[in-house]
Amino acid sequence: MRINLKNEKGAVSLYVLLAMLLITITLVSLYVSLTNKHLTQLDVAEQIKSIYEKDINNIDNVYNNLVSIE
């Protein structure tokens, strides 16, 4: 029994296409996840910076405001 390879090229192309699509989706989702994490860290750093830039002479009121927020 002889196998005609010309008929098998479509199946191999389909497997390669699906594999490439899966790899692309995985890499894009990883990139989006890491970007989201990075933006969250930047937001938190900005919040921390704004808290520490408060007036040092008025530290008791700053502390009481922060404690009352939580």
C-alpha positions in Angstrom: 0.0 0.0 0.0 1.5 3.3 -1.1 0.8 6.6 0.7 0.4 9.7 -1.5 2.2 12.5 0.4 0.6 15.2 -1.7 -2.7 14.5 0.1 -1.0 14.8 3.6 0.3 18.3 3.2 -2.9 19.9 4.2 -3.0 18.0 7.5 0.6 18.9 8.4 -0.1 22.6 7.5 -3.1 22.6 9.8 -1.1 21.1 12.7 1.6 23.7 12.2 -0.9 26.5 12.0 -2.7 25.4 15.2 0.6 25.1 17.0 1.8 28.6 15.9 -1.6 30.0 16.9 -1.4 28.4 20.3 2.2 29.7 20.9 1.1 33.2 19.7 -1.9 33.3 22.1 0.2 32.1 25.0 2.9 34.8 24.4 0.3 37.6 24.0 -1.5 36.6 27.2 1.8 36.5 29.0 2.7 39.9 27.7 -0.6 41.4 28.7 -0.3 39.9 32.2 3.2 41.2 32.7 2.2 44.7 31.4 -0.8 44.8 33.8 1.4 43.8 36.7 3.9 46.5 35.8 1.3 49.2 35.6 -0.1 48.1 39.0 3.3 48.4 40.5 3.8 51.9 39.1 0.4 53.0 40.5 1.4 51.7 44.0 4.8 53.3 43.8 3.1 56.6 42.9 0.7 56.3 45.8 3.6 55.5 48.2 5.5 58.5 46.9 2.5 60.8 47.4 2.1 59.6 51.0 5.7 60.2 51.8 5.7 63.6 50.3 3.3 64.9 52.9 4.3 67.7 55.2 6.6 66.3 57.9 5.6 69.1 60.4 2.1 67.9 60.3 2.9 64.2 60.7 0.4 63.5 63.5 -2.5 64.6 61.3 -1.2 62.7 58.3 -0.9 59.5 60.4 -4.4 59.9 61.8 -5.8 60.4 58.3 -4.1 57.3 57.0 -5.3 55.2 60.0 -8.8 56.5 59.6 -8.8 55.6 55.9 -8.0 51.9 56.6 
